[in-house]
Amino acid sequence: MERDDAIARLTVADDGHGVAPEDAPRLFQRFARAERSRSSEGHGLGLALVAAVATAHRGTVSLLGPPGFGVVVELPIGKT
């Protein structure tokens, strides 16, 4: 986690197989799952919840590096 006067930045790296570029735009939608992950457990809610919390706190969430290598969550610090 990094922090400056205005933003707290949490970076989460993923060392898995990544996400296909065509799946990347939907990753933060509820119940969206990458094509490769359809055979595994999960409901496709994790990143949607992260995005909802970040948005509720006037922050952002985005993919890190090439599609599927992690996410970056940025939240404002200070007065609301």
C-alpha positions in Angstrom: 0.0 0.0 0.0 1.2 3.5 -0.9 0.0 6.7 0.4 0.5 10.4 -0.3 -1.4 13.5 1.0 -4.4 12.9 -1.3 -4.6 9.2 -2.2 -4.2 5.7 -0.6 -3.2 3.2 -3.3 -3.6 -0.5 -2.8 -2.0 -2.7 -5.4 -2.9 -6.4 -5.6 -0.8 -8.5 -8.0 -2.1 -11.8 -9.5 0.4 -14.4 -10.6 -2.3 -16.6 -12.2 -2.8 -17.1 -15.9 -4.2 -13.7 -16.5 -7.4 -12.5 -18.3 -8.0 -12.5 -22.0 -8.2 -8.9 -23.4 -11.8 -9.5 -24.4 -12.9 -10.3 -20.8 -11.1 -7.3 -19.2 -13.9 -4.7 -19.8 -16.5 -6.8 -17.9 -14.3 -7.9 -14.9 -15.8 -5.3 -12.5 -19.5 -6.2 -13.4 -21.5 -8.4 -11.1 -21.5 -12.1 -12.0 -18.9 -11.5 -14.7 -16.3 -14.3 -15.0 -13.5 -14.7 -17.4 -13.9 -17.5 -19.9 -11.0 -19.5 -18.4 -12.5 -19.4 -14.9 -15.9 -20.7 -15.8 -14.9 -24.2 -14.7 -13.7 -23.1 -11.3 -15.7 -22.1 -8.2 -16.9 -18.6 -7.6 -19.8 -16.4 -8.5 -18.0 -13.4 -10.2 -18.8 -11.0 -7.4 -15.3 -10.3 -5.9 -14.1 -7.5 -8.2 -17.6 -6.1 -8.5 -17.7 -5.7 -4.7 -14.3 -4.1 -4.7 -15.4 -1.6 -7.4 -18.6 -0.8 -5.5 -16.7 -0.1 -2.3 -14.2 2.0 -4.1 -16.9 4.0 -5.9 -18.8 4.5 -2.7 -15.7 6.2 -1.2 -15.1 8.3 -4.4 -12.2 6.1 -5.4 -11.3 4.0 -8.4 -10.3 0.5 -9.3 -8.5 -0.5 -12.4 -6.5 -3.4 -13.9 -2.8 -3.5 -13.3 -0.5 -3.9 -16.2 -1.4 -6.3 -19.0 -5.0 -7.5 -18.6 -5.4 -9.7 -15.6 -2.2 -9.2 -13.6 -3.8 -7.6 -10.7 -5.8 -4.5 -9.7 -5.1 -1.1 -8.3 -7.6 0.5 -5.8 -7.2 4.3 -5.2 -9.1 6.0 -2.4 -9.0 9.7 -1.6 -7.7 10.6 1.8 -8.8 13.6 3.8 -11.9 15.7 4.1 -15.0 14.3 2.4 
